[in-house]
Amino acid sequence: MGFVVATQATKEAIRIAQDQGLGLAGVRRSTHFGCSAHYVLQALEHDMLSLVFTNSSPALPPFGGARALLGASPFAAGAPANLAHPLVLDMSTTVIARGKLRLMAQRGEPIPPEVGLDQQGRPTRDGMEAFHGVTLPFGGAKGAAIALLMDLLSGLFTGAAFGGRVRSLYNDVAGVQDVGHFILCMRPDLFLESTEALKERMDELVAILKSQPCAEGVTEVLMPGEPESRCAAERERTGVPLQADVVTSLCAEAEQMGLEFPSPA
């Protein structure tokens, strides 16, 4: 399971970095490992800078191509801070994360235009058609090139599947999915006199960013990861909202198991 092995790989990369300054872990024969930011946050708990890459099953074409070949392959990075919000960057190489396509389809909402194509290569506003078809890269050639880099470092370099050969998590159980991960941890004092010095410089950088004038319609400049941190804090206070179809599915599963689905708090 990707969640298990990637957590262990990050732990090993942290251990090596604490001793050697840099710690690099590669993973092959893995599966979907969830949110890349999870491993960034794991490194941040030890005051480590990090880069976390993964490849995934085909979702987007190479630039100029018409068929899904490269994965949505999110890339993530982190840097610790003291009083300021740390850098927690986690972004897919597609215009919109594939999980959001499924979520919007479940809600019955159309996806934005120019986000995805169906399996026949036609533009679609249907999230599930785009999920099973082609999700377009952000930034055109630039996004496709970053997706290629993720496949190279996470798949080709580590010995995992690459070049469109990562199996689908949902539709292909004929063999191992063979996802690859690339996890690099860096000790903050490699170039500075201490970890504290780097964190103080990060605080300064965040303060500079937040002091910038806001664009029209924007009330605050936020760090990557800051909206998610605020949302997590809100969920801890008020609970996690569930869609009606998810509740229906969970109730059916609970009934089959002879369990009572809990009522909302």
N, C-alpha and C positions, 0 to 999 in steps of 0.2 A: 504493500500500500504506500502510495506516494507520501501521505501525511507522516507515516512512521519513519520511512527511510530518510526523507528530507530533513526531518527534525534531528535525526541522529547524525546526518551528514553535516548539518549546521553546527551541531555540538562539537564534532571533530574539527571542523574548520576553525571554530573559536579556540579550541584547545591548542591547536598548532600555532595560531596567530598569537596567542598569549605568550608562547615560548619563542617563536621565530619572527614574529612581526607580521607575517602574512600566512594565512591558512586557506588552502584551496581544496575543495571536495568536489568530486564528480560522481554522478549517479547514473547507472543504466538499469534497464529492465524494471523501471518504475512505472507508476500510473499517475493520474492526475493528483497533484499535491495541494490543491485548494488555492488559497489566497497567498500570493508570493510575499505579501507584506508580513505574513505570519513569521517568516524566517528572518526578515529584516528586523522585526520587533524582538525576536529571540536574540539576535546579535546585539541589538541596542541595550538589552538587559545587562550585557557585559561591556558596555561602552565601546563597541566595535563599529567601525564603518563597514559597509557590506555592499556587495553586488550579488543579486540572485537572479539567475536566468533559468528558463526551462523551454523545451520545445513542446509541441502538442500535435494532435492529429490535423490533417489538412483543413484549412479554413479560408485561406486567401491565396490568390494567384501571385506568382512573381510578376514584377512590373511588365506590362505588355502581354501577359498571359491571360487565358480565358477560363482556366480550370483551377480549382483549389488545389494547392500543392503544399504551401508552407502553413505552419500553425499560427494561431493568433498569438502564441508565444509571448506572454507578458514578460517584461523585464522590470526589476525592482532594485532600489538602492536605498541605503540609509546612512545617516550621520548623527551622532549624539549631540545633545546640547545640554546646558545647565537649566536655566530658567525658561528659555524659549521652547517652542515646540520643535522636536527633532525633525530632520528630513525623513519622511517615510514615503518614498516614491514607489508606486506600483501601477503600471499601465500596460495594457495590451497593445499590440501593434496594429489592431484594427480600429476603424473609426469609432466603433462601439463594442464593448465587451460582449462575447458570445452569450454569456450567462444572462445578460440584460435582454438579448433577443428572445430567449425562452421565457423570461419573466414577463415581458410585454405581451407575448403571444398568450400566456396564461391569463393575463388581465384583459385580453381582447383589445389591446391598444395597437394601432399601427406604428411601425417603426419609422424613424425619420427617412426622408428620401435620400438617395445616393449613399446608402449604407450597405445594402446587400443585393445579391442577385439570387434567383432561384436556380434549381439544378439544370435548367436549360440556358442559363446565362442571361436571363431577362431581369431587369430591375423589378424589385418587389418591395411592398410595404408590410408584408406578412413576416413576422419574426421567425416562425418555425420554418418557412420556406428558405429564408436567408440562413438560418442555422444549419440546415441540411444542404444548402447550396454554397454560396460564396459570400463571405464577409469581406468588404473592401478594406484595404490598408489605409491608415491615416497618412496624410501627406503624400499620397501617390507613390512615386519611386522611393522616397525617403523611408516611408513606413515599410514598404516591401523589402528594402535593403536591410533594415533593422531586424525584420522577421528572419531574413536569411542568416544574419549574424547569430541570432538566437539558436537557429537550427545547427549552425556550424559549431558553436561553442558547447551547446547543451547536448547535441546528438552526435554529430560526426566526431568531435574531439573526445567525448567520453566513452565511445563504443556503443552508444544507444542507437536506436533507429533514427534515420534522417531521410531527407529528400522525399517526403510524402509517405514514408513507410511506418509512421506511428499509427497504430490501430485506433479506431474510434472507441471512446469510452462507452458509448451507448449502443452502437450498432454492429460491433465486430468483436465477438468473444471467441473466435477460432484459435487465438493464440495470445501470447503476452502482448500488452500494449507497447512496451519497450520505450517509455518516455525517458528522456535524459534531463538531468539537472546540473547546473554549474553554480557553485556557491563559493564566493570569495569573501573572506573576512580580513580586515586590516586593523592593526593596533593604532590608536590615535596618536601615539607619541613617536612615530617613525621619523618625522621631520621636525617636530616641536619638542620642547623640553618636558612636557607632561601631557597626560590626558586632559587635565583640567584646562590647560592652555588652549587646546583645540575646542573644547566645549565653550570656553569664553569667547573664542573667535566666532563660533557658530551663533552664539547669542547676539553678537554684534551684527553678523550678516542678517539674521532674522529681523533684528530691529531696523536695519536699513531697508529691507524689503517692505516691512509693514509701515514705514514712514512715507512711502511713496504715495503721491496723489492717486485717488481711485478714478477709474474710468466711469463714464456715465452709466448709472444703473447699478453700480457696485458700491457696497458700503464698507468693505474691508478686504485687504490683501491677505490671503491665507497661504500657509505653507502646504506643500504636498503632504497629504495624510491628515491634515487638520480637520477638514470636514468630516472625515470618517471617525476621528477621535471624538468629536463633539456628538456625532450620531450615536456612537457606542455608549457614551455617558448618558445620553437621553434614554436609550434602550434599557440601560441598567436601572434607571429610575422608574420608567413607565411600562416596561415590558416590550416584547417583540411582536409587532402586528403580523397576523397571518391572513393570507388571502382565503376567501371562502372555499375555493376549490381545494386548497391545501388542507383546510380543516376537514372537509368532506372526506378526502383521501385518508387522513389520519384517523378519523372516526371509524371508517370502514376497516382499516388495519387493526385498530383497537378491538373492534367487535369480533373479528376473526380470532384474536388472541385471548378473548375473554377479559379484556381490560376496559376500564371506564376512562374515556377521554376527559381530561380535567376541564372544568369550566373556566372561562376567562376570569382573571382576578378583578 
